[in-house]
Amino acid sequence: MAGSAHGHTPAAWTGVIISFIGFCIAGVFMVAANQAGFWAGMGVVFLGGAIGLAMKSAGLGMPKESEAVATARAAATAKLRA
């Protein structure tokens, strides 16, 4: 998994950090039995996902592989396993 650099982009890091903060907010307010604060935290979680997707659309995520690169990667992996 480390060879593919899965998720090591500014878009992924930003989305995950914002979502994590939202989970922390929601968790604190869940323990405090405050529904409004809980849902505000969940809103921050969804905001993190939306920001991550927007950043990916802006070019800060991982580029998609072309068909030629995907085929070459599959052939090289098959060769190594044989």
N, C-alpha and C positions, 0 to 999 in steps of 0.2 A: 504494500500500500504506500509506503514512503517513496517508492520510485516514481509514482504518478503525480506527486505533489498535490494530492487531492485536497482542495480547500485552502491552500496557502496563498490567499489573495487578499487584497485590501477589502474587497466586497464581503468575502466570507468572514474575515476577522471582525469587521465592523458590525455586521448583522448578528453574529454570535454574541459579541460583547453587549450590544444593546439588549438583545433578548435575555441574556443572563441577568442583566440589571433588572429587567422587567420581572423575571422569575423571583429574584430576591425581594423586590417590592411586593409582589403578590404573596409571597410566603410570609413576610412580616405581617401584612394586613390580614392574612388568613388566620394566623395565630391570634391576632388582636381582635378577631371576629368583626372586622369592618368590611362589609361587602363592597362599598364604594371604592375603597382603597385597593381591594383585591382586583376588581375589574379594571381599575386604572393601571395596575401592574400588568394585567393581561393585555391591555391596550398597548403598553410599551413593548411587550413581547411581539405582538403583531406588527408594530411599528418597526422593530428591528428587522423582521423578515422583509417588510416592504422596502426599507432602506437598502438592505443587502441586494434585493432584486434590482432596485433602481441603479445601484452602483455597478452591478453586473451588466445591465443594459448600457451603461455609460462607458463600458470598456474596461472596468477595473476588476473583472472576474477572469476566470480561465477561458481562453479562446477555445472554440470547438475544433476538434481534429478534422482534417479533411479525410475523405475516403481513402486516399492513397496512404496517408500516415497510419490510419487505423489498420489497413491491410498489412502494411509493413510491420507494424507492432505485433499483430497476430501471428505473422509468419516467423518473426524473430522469437516470440514466446514459444511457439510450437517447436522450433528448432532447438531451443534450450532444453525443453522437456524431453526431447527424444534421445 
